[in-house]
Amino acid sequence: MKLNKISVLTLSFSFNGIYGVKILFPLLFAILLPAGSASLQVTITPEVASRTVNRAIIAELIRLYKESDLGMRLPAYDGRKSLYTAGELPFAWKEFAIKLIDEEDGINGPKREREYKVVIKFVARANMHHLGQFLAGKRADAPQEALQILDIVLRELSTKRYCPIGRSFFSPNIRAPQRLGDGLESWCGFYQSIRPTQMGLSLNIDMASAAFIEPLPVIEFVAQLLGKDVLSRLLSDADRVKVKKALRGVKVEVTHRGNVRRKYRVSGLTSQPTRELVFPVDDNSTMKSVVEYFQEMYGFTIQRTHLPCLQVGNQRKANYLPMEACKIVEGQRYTKRLNERQITALLKVTCQRPRDREHDILQTVQHNAYGQDPYAKEFGIKISEKLASVEARILPAPWLKYHETGKEKDCLPQVGQWNMVNKKMINGMTVNRWACINFSRSVQESVARGFCNELAQMCQVSGMEFNPEPVIPIYSARPEQVEKALKHVYHASMNKTKGKELELLLAILPDNNGSLYGDLKRICETDLGLISQCCLTKHVFKISKQYLANVSLKINVKMGGRNTVLLDAISCRIPLVSDIPTIIFGADVTHPENGEDSSPSIAAVVASQDWPEVTKYAGLVCAQAHRQELIQDLYKTWQDPVRGTVSGGMIRDLLVSFRKATGQKPLRIIFYRDGVSEGQFYQVLLYELDAIRKACASLEPNYQPPVTFIVVQKRHHTRLFANNHRERSSTDKSGNILPGTVVDSKICHPTEFDFYLCSHAGIQGTSRPAHYHVLWDENNFTADGIQSLTNNLCYTYARCTRSVSVVPPAYYAHLAAFRARFYMEPEMQENGSTGGGGGGGTGNTKGTRAAGEAGVRPLPALKENVKRVMFYC
């Protein structure tokens, strides 16, 4: 298969596995071997916040002085304070005066010319020798400055040609933009990054898509946003608020002045219609209406005087622009949350078959013509436009064990999937007492009853004992009365069963249910102690066997059962897991969305509670400071007035619950950590490994089980493609690489222990392999050992009969953290809850030290009966 996204060569050392079927993949890479370069500091006065303006200033400086003061050098600029040249400049310090015409000048008068003072000062020589040693495996520390310089040099030309966003570049010319609705469109682009690999330096290229604001006339944008005609009707207050929110911060250009297309940033919307607006035209407070002013000044007759005006510039000096005289400036990325319709439309655009994606990547490389790039030439950088091959192995799927009473007692998955036909769950649970609450107006009681009967039958067929009759008749309720309805069903059921608690609550929800899902989960799991299973109306009306089978898998694990286990686990044949009691952790931190600057981040940790099966995972969650990546609550101590210093924290609690569940203390710890960027690897490792050590030591003196700490990354841009897309032996039916494909050479890190594993079968689009980095390993896993264990665990995910793309403990931690967002009090939630599933448990009700210091309100505690099971599935 072929990797289109870059990774740099990796040295083998002892980090390469040998197990599995070997195949070849081509890989896109770049050879970058420049000589030395010079780093310079740039100071622009007056200081400019915009990178675009900074770049324009430096571009003008280079145009004027390249052949004289700059000694024919062509510098690369990062848009801020750093300038790089291939070799030294003729001076160590120099000041330049640069004049630029201000495009963003005010409403009245001619454009002004602004003068800037630019000081360029020599800082250091950037030597590539360190980089060469690092790539050869002779140095462990990556030369970040050298890599950054090369990255900036290769981005310089694309920054001028395209719209740069993060590490990606977008343009409406790469592929025609597609409408996403509500005034948005998708732009195609490409991601580009230089990475050190075992092959040397590689250029990682991948296709990308993002949502942009459509460059429409403002009136047309408003009509799309509101979904109605605005040409003749007044805007309601709600409409005005919606338009103001959408347009605030957006750049517009005027269209009423012929070729003068001056640009402004929208700061607000007037509360009155245009026809009522007046403003002072001189110091004597002579008032003039906006309608009159535009007629007299520009000969422009405002037609839509019933619409409000845009307010531009600062709020102190009100500047009004009629909507019909403005058009949205092209190239503005939309950074707020997309709605469901827009997400679906964007996914449709980004979803490409592997063959098409590979073709587009090669086209991008060809179009970018790195060989003719003047900046690459200046710095002596040469880039291969061919895909190099990388060797991969395909790990076999593990055998799965089902119950002895089923027709099929074990199963070997084929191409990453299997089904429950003729199989029974290995540990099917019993549901005697259950109830159903129907929040959907369109579902009649008879339909809901029929659905519940079908689901109960599927649970029985799958190996559970499920009472076909609910404790009380199906109860219908309105979504806005969720708390009242849940408490009614809870107490009515308790009365009927003479105090015995409900084991399961089924809930039928409308397809678009707003905050209902989250509210229901919060009340059930932190207030009433109820295990719940939600089902959407569309599935109730269109009952499919596959859907019911998947729901029954979820119900069984929420009840404390197991659906399947690895055959090797129960026959004790998993290296470094089966020999001694082993606990497997998964951890993740989820952060609030962009634009949310106060909501807490949420950390989740799950841990296996059975051995040797390693299939059941208990989960704990906690809120912590906004955007804090280190998990603060892994281990903590606090002062108790009676007991003195008390130890706690998520690791300690999960180790204790493992011992209670298995009767043994863990003698080995495997810790999968999700959501960490490369720049934070060792900060996270140092902090969290120390917390694991302290948690163990707090349980028993000298209790220090060996730890293996692995970071899992899914948000990267490495793609693997088959060498030959027609070859059935190396691809699945979607054209993607086969599940079990592992790559641990060439594109991996020059000195560290990492590997790419594609553990799932592609459904649509191009599969993204997970990137695993073994940061710490006291258990002395071989590459084969950790790769096989990770791949095999991907077949134990409880919610479906498919292998998943990320190791289940990390997946469960992600679900737990996502679920815990719903546990925040409604006023704490950033945008109100939105549907979706997740799960996790909270530890105790005490505020943590870290969270307390940061002023983060602790999450409400999970009820004990909920905490014990995989309720988050």
Secondary structure, DSSP 8 states (H G I E B T S, - for coil): -EE-S--B----TT-----SEEEEEEEE--------EEEEEEEEES----HHHHHHHHHHHHHHHTTTTTTT---EE-SSSEEEESS--S-SEEEEEEEEE-TT--SSSS--EEEEEEEEEEEEEE-SHHHHHHHTTS-SS--HHHHHHHHHHHHHHHHHHSEEETTEEEETTTS--EEEETTEEEEEEEEEEEEEETTEEEEEEEEEEEEEE---BHHHHHHHHHTS--SSS---HHHHHHHHHHHTT-EEEE-SSTT---EEEEEEEEEEEGGG-EEE-STT--EEEHHHHHHHHH----S-TTSEEEEES-SSS-EEEEGGGEEE-S--B--S---HHHHHHHHHHH---HHHHHHHHHHHHHHHTGGG-HHHHHTT-----SEEEEEEEE-----EE--TTSS-SEE--BTTB---TT---TB--EE-SEEEEE--TTS-HHHHHHHHHHHHHHHHHTT-EE-SS-SS--EE--GGGHHHHHHHHHHHHHHHTTT---SEEEEEE-SS-TTHHHHHHHHIIIII---EEEEEHHHHHS--HHHHHHHHHHHHHHTT-BS-EEHHHHTT--TTTSSS-EEEEEEEEE---TT--SS-EEEEEEEE-STTT---EEEEEEEESTT--S-TTSSEEEEETTTEEEEE-HHHHHHHHHHHHHSS--SEEEEEEES--GGGHHHHHHHHHHHHHHHHHHHSTT----EEEEEEE-SS---EE-SSTT-GGGB-TTS-B-TTEEE-SSSS-SSSEEEEEE-S---SS----EEEEEEEESS---HHHHHHHHHHHTT--TTSSB--SS-HHHHHHHHHHHHHGGGS-GGGSSS----------B--SS--HHHHHTT--------HHHHTTTTT-
